[in-house]
Amino acid sequence: MRRAPKPVTPAGVARVDHPAVAEVPQRVARNRLDHVTTLFADLGLPPRSARQRAVAAYAAYLGRIELRRAVPPTAPETVADGEGAAEALEHLVEMVMAGHPRG
């Protein structure tokens, strides 16, 4: 019996249990989270809050990418020129930045 191929996943959520590539997604995620944590700390958040907000923002980013990849007709807001895309992105930014002025 032939096995179905495993689905391809975006690089940001690639499997990290394969020894040939394990370090790459870890390093990318670590660098991105450190950078976003620094951005939030620069806005005045204490270190723990900055890290928590960075993790939430990065998770939202990865989720948005996955929705755009997997189900664009169901979530047209995730496609750059999809219906409601600009408003959905603005809402996401507002959620991540809640309580902090932008600009």
C-alpha atoms as an extended CHARMM CRD file, in Angstrom:
* protein
*
       103  EXT
         1         1  MET       CA              0.0000000000        0.0000000000        0.0000000000  PROA      1               0.0000000000
         2         2  ARG       CA              1.2990000000        3.4160000000       -0.9890000000  PROA      2               0.0000000000
         3         3  ARG       CA              1.4070000000        6.1240000000        1.6670000000  PROA      3               0.0000000000
         4         4  ALA       CA              0.1640000000        9.6010000000        0.9900000000  PROA      4               0.0000000000
         5         5  PRO       CA              2.8990000000       12.2530000000        1.0200000000  PROA      5               0.0000000000
         6         6  LYS       CA              3.1380000000       14.4930000000        4.0470000000  PROA      6               0.0000000000
         7         7  PRO       CA              1.7290000000       17.9770000000        3.4790000000  PROA      7               0.0000000000
         8         8  VAL       CA              4.2110000000       20.7600000000        2.8660000000  PROA      8               0.0000000000
         9         9  THR       CA              4.2840000000       23.3900000000        5.5920000000  PROA      9               0.0000000000
        10        10  PRO       CA              5.5180000000       26.9960000000        5.5280000000  PROA      10              0.0000000000
        11        11  ALA       CA              9.1410000000       27.4290000000        6.5600000000  PROA      11              0.0000000000
        12        12  GLY       CA              8.1100000000       29.2860000000        9.7090000000  PROA      12              0.0000000000
        13        13  VAL       CA              6.3030000000       26.2250000000       11.0210000000  PROA      13              0.0000000000
        14        14  ALA       CA              8.4790000000       23.5110000000        9.4840000000  PROA      14              0.0000000000
        15        15  ARG       CA              9.1060000000       20.3190000000       11.3970000000  PROA      15              0.0000000000
        16        16  VAL       CA             12.0620000000       20.7200000000       13.6950000000  PROA      16              0.0000000000
        17        17  ASP       CA             12.5930000000       17.0640000000       14.5280000000  PROA      17              0.0000000000
        18        18  HSD       CA             14.6330000000       16.2140000000       11.4370000000  PROA      18              0.0000000000
        19        19  PRO       CA             18.3520000000       16.4150000000       12.2980000000  PROA      19              0.0000000000
        20        20  ALA       CA             19.3100000000       17.9130000000        8.9370000000  PROA      20              0.0000000000
        21        21  VAL       CA             17.1750000000       21.0120000000        9.4630000000  PROA      21              0.0000000000
        22        22  ALA       CA             16.4420000000       21.1280000000       13.1940000000  PROA      22              0.0000000000
        23        23  GLU       CA             18.6050000000       24.1420000000       13.9470000000  PROA      23              0.0000000000
        24        24  VAL       CA             17.4060000000       26.3750000000       11.1090000000  PROA      24              0.0000000000
        25        25  PRO       CA             13.7450000000       26.9020000000       12.1630000000  PROA      25              0.0000000000
        26        26  GLN       CA             14.8760000000       27.2000000000       15.7800000000  PROA      26              0.0000000000
        27        27  ARG       CA             17.3830000000       29.9090000000       14.8730000000  PROA      27              0.0000000000
        28        28  VAL       CA             14.9120000000       31.7770000000       12.6550000000  PROA      28              0.0000000000
        29        29  ALA       CA             12.1790000000       31.7500000000       15.3010000000  PROA      29              0.0000000000
        30        30  ARG       CA             14.6260000000       32.7200000000       18.0570000000  PROA      30              0.0000000000
        31        31  ASN       CA             15.9820000000       35.6450000000       16.0080000000  PROA      31              0.0000000000
        32        32  ARG       CA             12.5060000000       36.8570000000       15.0620000000  PROA      32              0.0000000000
        33        33  LEU       CA             11.2060000000       36.6000000000       18.6220000000  PROA      33              0.0000000000
        34        34  ASP       CA             14.2780000000       38.3540000000       20.0180000000  PROA      34              0.0000000000
        35        35  HSD       CA             13.8720000000       41.1760000000       17.4880000000  PROA      35              0.0000000000
        36        36  VAL       CA             10.1550000000       41.6580000000       18.1670000000  PROA      36              0.0000000000
        37        37  THR       CA             10.7680000000       41.4200000000       21.9270000000  PROA      37              0.0000000000
        38        38  THR       CA             13.3070000000       44.2200000000       21.5900000000  PROA      38              0.0000000000
        39        39  LEU       CA             10.8130000000       46.3250000000       19.6410000000  PROA      39              0.0000000000
        40        40  PHE       CA              8.2270000000       45.9630000000       22.3930000000  PROA      40              0.0000000000
        41        41  ALA       CA             10.8260000000       46.6420000000       25.0960000000  PROA      41              0.0000000000
        42        42  ASP       CA             11.8050000000       49.8040000000       23.2090000000  PROA      42              0.0000000000
        43        43  LEU       CA              8.1610000000       50.8630000000       23.4910000000  PROA      43              0.0000000000
        44        44  GLY       CA              8.5480000000       50.6770000000       27.2630000000  PROA      44              0.0000000000
        45        45  LEU       CA              7.1830000000       47.2500000000       28.1040000000  PROA      45              0.0000000000
        46        46  PRO       CA              8.9210000000       45.3750000000       30.9100000000  PROA      46              0.0000000000
        47        47  PRO       CA             10.9670000000       42.3840000000       29.6760000000  PROA      47              0.0000000000
        48        48  ARG       CA              8.3870000000       39.7080000000       30.5420000000  PROA      48              0.0000000000
        49        49  SER       CA              5.5160000000       41.6400000000       28.9420000000  PROA      49              0.0000000000
        50        50  ALA       CA              7.6290000000       42.4270000000       25.8810000000  PROA      50              0.0000000000
        51        51  ARG       CA              8.4160000000       38.7310000000       25.4250000000  PROA      51              0.0000000000
        52        52  GLN       CA              4.7830000000       37.6710000000       25.9210000000  PROA      52              0.0000000000
        53        53  ARG       CA              3.5580000000       40.2180000000       23.4120000000  PROA      53              0.0000000000
        54        54  ALA       CA              6.2850000000       39.1940000000       20.9450000000  PROA      54              0.0000000000
        55        55  VAL       CA              5.2350000000       35.5390000000       21.1690000000  PROA      55              0.0000000000
        56        56  ALA       CA              1.5790000000       36.4850000000       20.6380000000  PROA      56              0.0000000000
        57        57  ALA       CA              2.4370000000       38.7160000000       17.6640000000  PROA      57              0.0000000000
        58        58  TYR       CA              4.6260000000       36.0720000000       16.0470000000  PROA      58              0.0000000000
        59        59  ALA       CA              1.9690000000       33.4010000000       16.5980000000  PROA      59              0.0000000000
        60        60  ALA       CA             -0.6110000000       35.6690000000       14.9440000000  PROA      60              0.0000000000
        61        61  TYR       CA              1.7750000000       36.2480000000       12.0380000000  PROA      61              0.0000000000
        62        62  LEU       CA              2.3420000000       32.5190000000       11.5270000000  PROA      62              0.0000000000
        63        63  GLY       CA             -1.3800000000       31.8270000000       11.8190000000  PROA      63              0.0000000000
        64        64  ARG       CA             -2.1740000000       34.4530000000        9.2210000000  PROA      64              0.0000000000
        65        65  ILE       CA              0.3620000000       32.9160000000        6.8350000000  PROA      65              0.0000000000
        66        66  GLU       CA             -1.0650000000       29.4500000000        7.3930000000  PROA      66              0.0000000000
        67        67  LEU       CA             -4.6390000000       30.6150000000        6.7690000000  PROA      67              0.0000000000
        68        68  ARG       CA             -3.5330000000       32.3590000000        3.5770000000  PROA      68              0.0000000000
        69        69  ARG       CA             -1.7540000000       29.1920000000        2.4490000000  PROA      69              0.0000000000
        70        70  ALA       CA             -4.3340000000       26.6040000000        3.4810000000  PROA      70              0.0000000000
        71        71  VAL       CA             -7.7530000000       28.2150000000        3.0740000000  PROA      71              0.0000000000
        72        72  PRO       CA             -7.6270000000       31.5140000000        1.1870000000  PROA      72              0.0000000000
        73        73  PRO       CA            -11.2450000000       31.2280000000       -0.0490000000  PROA      73              0.0000000000
        74        74  THR       CA            -12.4040000000       30.7580000000        3.5460000000  PROA      74              0.0000000000
        75        75  ALA       CA            -10.2100000000       33.5530000000        4.9260000000  PROA      75              0.0000000000
        76        76  PRO       CA             -9.9040000000       36.1230000000        2.1080000000  PROA      76              0.0000000000
        77        77  GLU       CA             -8.8760000000       38.7030000000        4.6970000000  PROA      77              0.0000000000
        78        78  THR       CA             -5.4660000000       36.9990000000        4.8530000000  PROA      78              0.0000000000
        79        79  VAL       CA             -4.7580000000       37.4840000000        1.1260000000  PROA      79              0.0000000000
        80        80  ALA       CA             -3.0860000000       40.8010000000        0.2800000000  PROA      80              0.0000000000
        81        81  ASP       CA             -5.8060000000       41.9260000000       -2.1200000000  PROA      81              0.0000000000
        82        82  GLY       CA             -8.6070000000       39.8950000000       -0.5240000000  PROA      82              0.0000000000
        83        83  GLU       CA            -11.8790000000       41.3790000000        0.5950000000  PROA      83              0.0000000000
        84        84  GLY       CA            -11.4000000000       43.0510000000        3.9760000000  PROA      84              0.0000000000
        85        85  ALA       CA             -7.6390000000       42.4220000000        3.9990000000  PROA      85              0.0000000000
        86        86  ALA       CA             -6.6020000000       45.9600000000        4.9260000000  PROA      86              0.0000000000
        87        87  GLU       CA             -9.1370000000       46.1870000000        7.7480000000  PROA      87              0.0000000000
        88        88  ALA       CA             -8.2040000000       42.7330000000        9.0650000000  PROA      88              0.0000000000
        89        89  LEU       CA             -4.5140000000       43.5960000000        9.1140000000  PROA      89              0.0000000000
        90        90  GLU       CA             -5.2170000000       46.9030000000       10.8370000000  PROA      90              0.0000000000
        91        91  HSD       CA             -7.2920000000       45.0710000000       13.4460000000  PROA      91              0.0000000000
        92        92  LEU       CA             -4.4850000000       42.5720000000       14.0480000000  PROA      92              0.0000000000
        93        93  VAL       CA             -1.9620000000       45.3790000000       14.5250000000  PROA      93              0.0000000000
        94        94  GLU       CA             -4.3530000000       47.1590000000       16.9120000000  PROA      94              0.0000000000
        95        95  MET       CA             -4.7270000000       43.9750000000       18.9590000000  PROA      95              0.0000000000
        96        96  VAL       CA             -0.9770000000       43.4500000000       19.1770000000  PROA      96              0.0000000000
        97        97  MET       CA             -0.3370000000       47.1010000000       20.0060000000  PROA      97              0.0000000000
        98        98  ALA       CA             -3.2280000000       47.4950000000       22.4620000000  PROA      98              0.0000000000
        99        99  GLY       CA             -2.3580000000       50.1040000000       25.0520000000  PROA      99              0.0000000000
       100       100  HSD       CA              0.6280000000       51.4900000000       23.1540000000  PROA      100             0.0000000000
       101       101  PRO       CA              0.5830000000       54.4370000000       20.7630000000  PROA      101             0.0000000000
       102       102  ARG       CA              1.6970000000       53.7660000000       17.2140000000  PROA      102             0.0000000000
       103       103  GLY       CA              3.5910000000       56.0550000000       14.9440000000  PROA      103             0.0000000000
